[in-house]
Amino acid sequence: MEYEQWLFTKHTLLGCFKDALAPHLGEYEATVFCERFLLTLQENRYLTRTPGLHLLPRVDRCDWECVRLVQEITEKMNRKRVYCGERLAEQLLTKVRALMRGPNKIVSDLLREESTLPHELLEQWKSRLSEEPQDIKVEPANGYVRVGLFETPPEGVGRIAMLLRRFTQEDVICMLLRYDALGVGSYQWGDSQEFHRCMYEDFGVRHEGFASPLNSRFLNYVQEADARFCSLFQETDGVFGSVGDFFDVDFDKLPGGWSINPPFIERLMNATVDKILKALDKKPQNDTPLYFMVCFPHWPDNEGWIKLNESKHTLDRRHYKKRSYVLEKAYGNKILPYCPLSHFVLGQLPKNLKKPVSHLHEVMMQTYEMFKHQLE
C-alpha cells in the first residue's frame, strides 16, 4: 500500500515536471530533473520518513532542495536561451511541495482542479489507494516478482533470480519496491561487469562506493564476505552486503581498493572527491593500501573533476569519447553512452600487483571491441 501511494505521488510529480519543462527542454531533461530532485530528497538524512520501507519521504523541511532545484532549472534554461526559467521553476515548486501533504491530498486536489491527467485515471488511482494490498506472486527460478502494481521488468529476471537464490523473498521484495519507487534509471548505471572483474581479480578492489543490490557488480559473482558496497538504504540493503552511505564510511576500518562511480550530480561528485582526497592526505604511507578507481563524466569545468585531474595522489587518468566505451544499466544491460567519460586511479596500490595500472584501460577497450557491433 505504501508503495502504491508513493508510486502515484512520483507519477504525479513527473507529470508536473513534464508539463512545466518539456516544452522548453524536452521530456528527457524534464524526467532527469524530476529524478534528480527525488534522489536528492532520499539523500537528505535530516528529513524524517515513515517507518517500514521508508518509501514516503514525509518532508519536514526541504527548503535547500527546492532552492537548488530552482537554480538548476534556471541555469539550464538560460543556457537554452529560455529566460522564464525561474518563473516556471517557482510554479513547479507549488506542485512539488504537495509531496509534503501526502498522496491522498494530491489526488483530492487534482480531482477538484483542472489537470492534464484524465479524470478516469485519477479516480482509478484514488480507488487503488483505499484497497487492501494485493497478493504477492514470486517465481524464484524465473526471477519473477509481482506485488500490487510492481512487476519484474523483463531485463531484470536474471539478476532477480540470482538474488532470490541467495536471499529471502521478503528481503528481495522490500528492496525491489524501494528502488522501483525511487525510479532513477540512469543513476544506476556503472562500469561493465568485465571491468569490475578486472578490478577485483587483478587489482584487489573489494568495495563499491555507490551501488545497490540491483547493480553491485561484485554481488553478481562474488560470494566472499570481503566484498562490500555502499548504498542509500541500509534498512533494506544491509542483508545484501551494504555498509550504508558512502559519506559515512571510515576508511581506517575499510581500507583497500574502492570502485567509485557516484551519480553524475555535481554536488555529489564534488563531495565524493573531497572525501577521497582528505582520506589520502591524512593516510600515512604504510603496508595498508588505500586506493580508488573513480568513474566521472568528462566535465573539465567541474570542481571535483579538476581536483582529481590535478591531485598529487592521481596515478593514472584516462578519458573516453562518447560511445567509445561500455557501461551497464541496473540489471546488467550494456550500453554505449553519449556522455564522455573519465577514469582516475588514485592512492597507494598494493605492492604485489601483477598487472600495471594501464591494464584497466586495456580491459575497457577490449570490452568495447567485444560489444560495440551489437550495441551500435
C-alpha positions as CSV (number, residue, x, y, z in Angstrom):
1,M,0.0,0.0,0.0
2,E,2.8,2.5,0.9
3,Y,4.5,1.6,-2.4
4,E,1.3,2.3,-4.4
5,Q,0.8,5.6,-2.6
6,W,4.4,6.7,-3.4
7,L,4.2,5.4,-6.9
8,F,1.2,7.7,-7.5
9,T,3.0,10.6,-5.9
10,K,6.0,10.0,-8.1
11,H,3.8,9.6,-11.2
12,T,2.0,12.9,-10.4
13,L,5.2,14.8,-9.8
14,L,6.8,13.5,-13.0
15,G,3.7,14.8,-14.9
16,C,4.1,18.2,-13.3
17,F,7.8,18.3,-14.3
18,K,7.0,17.4,-17.9
19,D,4.2,19.9,-18.1
20,A,6.4,22.7,-16.9
21,L,9.7,21.8,-18.5
22,A,9.2,19.6,-21.5
23,P,8.1,22.3,-23.9
24,H,11.4,24.1,-23.3
25,L,13.9,21.3,-22.5
26,G,12.3,18.2,-23.8
27,E,10.8,15.2,-22.0
28,Y,14.2,13.6,-21.3
29,E,15.5,16.6,-19.4
30,A,12.3,17.1,-17.6
31,T,12.5,13.5,-16.4
32,V,16.1,13.9,-15.3
33,F,15.2,17.0,-13.3
34,C,12.4,15.1,-11.5
35,E,14.6,12.0,-10.8
36,R,17.5,14.2,-9.6
37,F,15.1,16.0,-7.2
38,L,13.7,12.8,-5.8
39,L,17.2,11.3,-5.4
40,T,18.3,14.5,-3.5
41,L,15.4,14.1,-1.1
42,Q,16.4,10.5,-0.5
43,E,20.0,11.5,0.3
44,N,19.0,14.1,2.9
45,R,19.4,12.3,6.1
46,Y,17.8,15.1,8.1
47,L,14.3,14.5,6.6
48,T,12.0,12.3,8.7
49,R,10.4,9.4,7.0
50,T,7.7,6.9,7.6
51,P,8.5,3.5,9.3
52,G,8.7,0.3,7.4
53,L,10.0,0.6,3.9
54,H,10.6,4.3,4.2
55,L,9.1,4.9,0.7
56,L,7.3,8.1,1.6
57,P,9.8,10.9,2.5
58,R,7.5,12.9,4.6
59,V,9.5,16.1,4.4
60,D,9.7,18.4,7.5
61,R,12.0,20.7,5.6
62,C,13.2,20.6,2.0
63,D,14.0,24.3,1.6
64,W,17.5,23.6,0.4
65,E,16.5,21.1,-2.2
66,C,13.8,23.4,-3.5
67,V,16.1,26.3,-3.8
68,R,18.7,24.2,-5.5
69,L,16.0,22.9,-8.0
70,V,15.1,26.4,-8.9
71,Q,18.7,27.3,-9.5
72,E,19.4,24.3,-11.7
73,I,16.3,24.8,-13.8
74,T,17.0,28.5,-14.3
75,E,20.6,27.8,-15.2
76,K,19.6,25.1,-17.7
77,M,17.0,27.3,-19.4
78,N,19.3,30.2,-19.6
79,R,21.8,28.1,-21.5
80,K,18.9,27.2,-23.8
81,R,18.1,31.0,-24.0
82,V,14.8,30.5,-22.3
83,Y,14.6,33.3,-19.8
84,C,11.4,32.3,-18.0
85,G,13.1,29.5,-16.1
86,E,12.9,31.0,-12.7
87,R,9.2,31.7,-13.0
88,L,8.5,28.2,-14.3
89,A,10.6,26.6,-11.6
90,E,8.7,28.6,-8.9
91,Q,5.4,27.5,-10.4
92,L,6.6,23.9,-10.4
93,L,7.5,24.0,-6.7
94,T,3.9,24.7,-5.9
95,K,3.2,21.2,-7.1
96,V,6.4,19.7,-5.7
97,R,5.5,20.9,-2.2
98,A,2.4,18.9,-2.4
99,L,4.6,15.9,-1.7
100,M,4.6,17.0,1.9
101,R,0.9,16.8,2.1
102,G,0.6,13.2,1.2
103,P,-0.7,11.4,-1.9
104,N,-4.4,11.3,-1.0
105,K,-4.3,15.1,-0.7
106,I,-2.7,15.3,-4.1
107,V,-5.5,13.1,-5.6
108,S,-8.2,15.2,-4.0
109,D,-6.6,18.5,-5.2
110,L,-6.2,17.2,-8.7
111,L,-9.8,15.9,-8.8
112,R,-11.0,19.4,-7.8
113,E,-8.7,21.3,-10.1
114,E,-8.0,21.3,-13.8
115,S,-5.5,18.5,-14.5
116,T,-3.7,17.1,-17.5
117,L,-4.4,13.6,-16.2
118,P,-7.6,12.0,-17.4
119,H,-10.4,12.1,-14.7
120,E,-10.9,8.3,-15.1
121,L,-7.2,7.7,-14.3
122,L,-7.4,9.8,-11.2
123,E,-10.5,8.0,-10.0
124,Q,-8.8,4.7,-10.6
125,W,-5.7,5.8,-8.5
126,K,-7.9,7.1,-5.8
127,S,-9.7,3.8,-5.6
128,R,-6.4,1.9,-5.5
129,L,-5.2,3.9,-2.6
130,S,-8.1,2.6,-0.5
131,E,-7.7,-1.0,-1.5
132,E,-6.1,-3.8,0.6
133,P,-2.7,-4.9,-0.5
134,Q,-2.8,-7.4,-3.4
135,D,-1.4,-10.9,-3.3
136,I,2.3,-11.5,-3.8
137,K,3.5,-13.8,-6.6
138,V,7.1,-15.0,-6.7
139,E,8.7,-17.4,-9.2
140,P,12.3,-17.7,-8.0
141,A,13.6,-19.8,-10.8
142,N,12.2,-17.3,-13.4
143,G,13.3,-14.2,-11.5
144,Y,9.6,-13.1,-11.4
145,V,8.1,-11.0,-8.7
146,R,4.7,-9.2,-8.7
147,V,3.5,-7.2,-5.8
148,G,0.5,-5.0,-6.4
149,L,1.4,-2.6,-9.3
150,F,5.1,-3.8,-9.3
151,E,6.2,-6.5,-11.7
152,T,9.7,-7.6,-12.6
153,P,10.9,-5.9,-15.7
154,P,11.9,-8.3,-18.5
155,E,15.5,-7.2,-18.4
156,G,15.7,-7.9,-14.7
157,V,14.8,-11.6,-14.5
158,G,18.4,-12.9,-14.5
159,R,19.6,-10.6,-11.7
160,I,16.5,-11.1,-9.6
161,A,16.7,-14.9,-10.0
162,M,20.2,-14.7,-8.6
163,L,19.1,-12.6,-5.6
164,L,16.2,-14.9,-4.9
165,R,18.6,-17.9,-4.8
166,R,20.8,-16.2,-2.2
167,F,18.5,-14.2,-0.1
168,T,15.0,-14.4,1.4
169,Q,11.9,-13.5,-0.7
170,E,10.9,-10.9,1.8
171,D,14.3,-9.1,1.7
172,V,14.3,-9.1,-2.1
173,I,10.7,-7.8,-2.4
174,C,11.3,-5.0,0.1
175,M,14.5,-3.9,-1.8
176,L,12.8,-4.1,-5.2
177,L,9.9,-1.9,-4.1
178,R,12.3,0.6,-2.5
179,Y,14.3,1.1,-5.7
180,D,11.3,1.0,-8.1
181,A,9.7,3.7,-6.0
182,L,12.8,5.9,-6.4
183,G,12.9,5.2,-10.1
184,V,16.2,6.9,-11.0
185,G,17.2,4.8,-14.0
186,S,20.4,6.5,-15.2
187,Y,21.8,6.9,-11.7
188,Q,22.0,3.0,-11.5
189,W,24.4,2.9,-14.5
190,G,28.0,1.8,-13.9
191,D,31.2,0.2,-15.3
192,S,30.8,-3.1,-17.1
193,Q,31.0,-6.5,-15.3
194,E,34.2,-7.2,-17.3
195,F,35.8,-4.0,-15.9
196,H,34.8,-4.8,-12.4
197,R,36.1,-8.4,-12.6
198,C,39.4,-6.9,-13.6
199,M,39.4,-4.5,-10.6
200,Y,38.5,-7.4,-8.3
201,E,40.9,-10.1,-9.6
202,D,43.8,-8.1,-10.9
203,F,43.8,-5.1,-8.5
204,G,42.2,-6.4,-5.3
205,V,39.3,-3.9,-5.2
206,R,36.7,-5.1,-2.7
207,H,34.4,-2.1,-2.1
208,E,31.9,-0.2,-4.2
209,G,31.3,3.4,-3.2
210,F,27.9,3.9,-4.9
211,A,25.8,0.8,-5.7
212,S,22.7,-1.1,-4.8
213,P,21.7,-4.8,-4.7
214,L,20.4,-4.3,-8.3
215,N,23.7,-3.0,-9.7
216,S,26.5,-4.1,-7.4
217,R,29.0,-5.8,-9.8
218,F,30.8,-7.7,-7.0
219,L,27.5,-9.1,-5.6
220,N,26.8,-10.6,-9.0
221,Y,29.6,-13.1,-8.9
222,V,31.5,-12.8,-5.6
223,Q,30.4,-14.9,-2.6
224,E,33.2,-13.9,-0.3
225,A,32.4,-11.8,2.7
226,D,35.2,-9.3,1.9
227,A,33.3,-7.7,-0.9
228,R,31.0,-4.8,0.3
229,F,29.2,-1.9,-1.3
230,C,27.7,1.4,-0.1
231,S,24.1,2.4,-0.8
232,L,21.5,4.8,0.3
233,F,19.1,2.5,2.0
234,Q,20.8,0.3,4.5
235,E,17.5,-0.6,6.1
236,T,16.7,-2.7,3.0
237,D,20.2,-3.3,1.6
238,G,22.1,-4.3,4.7
239,V,21.3,-8.0,4.2
240,F,22.8,-7.9,0.7
241,G,26.1,-6.5,1.9
242,S,25.6,-2.7,2.1
243,V,27.7,-0.9,4.7
244,G,25.5,2.2,4.4
245,D,26.1,5.7,3.0
246,F,29.5,6.2,1.3
247,F,29.9,9.6,3.1
248,D,29.7,7.8,6.5
249,V,32.4,5.3,5.7
250,D,35.6,5.2,7.8
251,F,38.4,4.2,5.5
252,D,40.5,3.2,8.5
253,K,38.0,0.4,9.1
254,L,37.5,-0.4,5.4
255,P,40.9,0.2,3.7
256,G,41.9,-1.4,0.4
257,G,40.6,-0.8,-3.1
258,W,37.4,1.1,-3.9
259,S,35.4,1.4,-7.1
260,I,33.8,4.9,-7.1
261,N,31.0,5.8,-9.5
262,P,28.7,8.4,-8.0
263,P,25.6,9.8,-9.6
264,F,26.5,12.4,-12.1
265,I,25.2,15.3,-9.9
266,E,27.9,17.9,-9.4
267,R,27.3,18.5,-5.7
268,L,27.7,14.7,-5.0
269,M,30.7,14.5,-7.3
270,N,32.5,17.3,-5.5
271,A,31.7,15.9,-2.1
272,T,33.0,12.5,-3.2
273,V,36.3,13.9,-4.4
274,D,36.7,15.9,-1.1
275,K,36.2,12.8,1.0
276,I,38.7,10.7,-1.1
277,L,41.4,13.4,-1.1
278,K,41.0,14.1,2.6
279,A,41.5,10.4,3.3
280,L,44.6,10.1,1.1
281,D,46.1,13.3,2.5
282,K,46.0,12.1,6.1
283,K,46.9,8.4,5.4
284,P,50.5,7.5,6.3
285,Q,52.5,5.5,3.8
286,N,52.5,2.1,5.3
287,D,51.7,-1.5,4.3
288,T,47.9,-1.0,4.3
289,P,47.0,0.2,0.8
290,L,44.1,2.7,0.2
291,Y,43.3,3.4,-3.4
292,F,40.3,4.4,-5.6
293,M,39.2,3.7,-9.1
294,V,37.0,6.7,-9.9
295,C,34.5,7.0,-12.8
296,F,33.3,10.5,-13.6
297,P,31.8,12.2,-16.6
298,H,34.4,14.1,-18.6
299,W,33.4,17.5,-17.3
300,P,36.7,19.5,-17.2
301,D,34.9,22.6,-15.7
302,N,33.6,20.6,-12.7
303,E,35.4,21.4,-9.4
304,G,35.7,17.7,-8.5
305,W,37.0,16.7,-11.9
306,I,39.7,19.4,-11.8
307,K,40.8,18.2,-8.3
308,L,41.1,14.6,-9.5
309,N,43.0,15.6,-12.6
310,E,45.5,17.8,-10.7
311,S,45.8,15.8,-7.5
312,K,49.3,14.5,-6.4
313,H,47.6,11.2,-5.5
314,T,46.4,10.6,-9.1
315,L,48.4,7.6,-10.6
316,D,46.5,7.3,-13.9
317,R,43.9,9.2,-15.8
318,R,42.1,8.1,-19.0
319,H,39.4,10.0,-21.0
320,Y,36.9,8.4,-23.4
321,K,34.8,10.0,-26.1
322,K,31.1,9.4,-26.2
323,R,30.1,5.9,-27.4
324,S,33.7,4.7,-27.2
325,Y,33.2,2.6,-24.0
326,V,30.7,0.3,-22.4
327,L,28.6,0.9,-19.3
328,E,25.8,-1.3,-17.8
329,K,22.3,-0.4,-16.6
330,A,21.0,-1.6,-13.3
331,Y,20.1,-5.2,-14.4
332,G,23.3,-5.6,-16.5
333,N,22.2,-4.5,-20.0
334,K,25.2,-3.0,-21.8
335,I,25.0,0.4,-23.5
336,L,27.3,2.9,-25.3
337,P,26.6,6.2,-23.5
338,Y,26.6,9.6,-25.2
339,C,28.4,11.2,-22.3
340,P,32.2,11.5,-22.5
341,L,33.9,9.6,-19.6
342,S,37.0,9.9,-17.4
343,H,38.6,7.3,-15.3
344,F,41.1,8.1,-12.5
345,V,43.2,5.9,-10.3
346,L,44.4,7.4,-7.0
347,G,46.2,6.4,-3.8
348,Q,48.6,3.7,-2.7
349,L,48.3,0.5,-4.6
350,P,49.3,-2.9,-3.2
351,K,52.9,-3.9,-3.9
352,N,52.2,-7.4,-5.2
353,L,50.1,-6.5,-8.2
354,K,50.9,-8.5,-11.3
355,K,49.3,-6.1,-13.8
356,P,50.2,-2.4,-14.4
357,V,47.5,0.3,-14.0
358,S,47.3,0.6,-17.8
359,H,45.7,-2.9,-17.8
360,L,42.4,-1.2,-16.7
361,H,42.4,0.8,-19.9
362,E,43.1,-2.3,-21.9
363,V,40.1,-4.1,-20.4
364,M,38.0,-1.1,-21.1
365,M,39.0,-1.2,-24.8
366,Q,38.6,-4.9,-25.1
367,T,35.1,-4.8,-23.7
368,Y,34.2,-2.0,-26.1
369,E,35.6,-4.0,-29.1
370,M,33.7,-7.1,-27.9
371,F,30.3,-5.5,-27.7
372,K,30.3,-2.4,-30.0
373,H,28.8,-4.0,-33.0
374,Q,25.8,-5.4,-31.2
375,L,25.2,-2.2,-29.4
376,E,25.6,0.3,-32.2
